[in-house]
């Protein structure tokens, strides 16, 4: 298998992602206008990107960043668990309400850009015996 080649996704996951792209919310459509084609400082985002078993609203692989736009149908407990599990994969997750994406788009984009560009690196371990 070539390096970087992902295994095929289940057809149900692909169909679900395509369906979500076709039926995007107004907030997702507005934000996608600003994220697509490298419009946000050259960052490449994908929309409705499968991260099994979930589908992220927006995903930037370069920044390992997931952006979720939440509406009233989202449940806090489920979202918190999903965020925690995605973070365990080394991804950062940003969540915004539909209303913020629609009415405060510039502020949402500023947070996304700031988060994507300020990737925190793992600290260098101390030499053996120091700090103990």
Secondary structure, 3 states (H helix, E strand, C coil): CCCCCCCCCCHHHHHHHHHHHHCCCHHHHHHHHHHHHHCCCCCCCEEEEEECCEEEEEEECCCCEEEEEECCCCCHHHHHHHHHHHHHCCCEEEEEEHHHHHHCHHHHHHHHHHHHHCCCCCCCCCCCCCCC
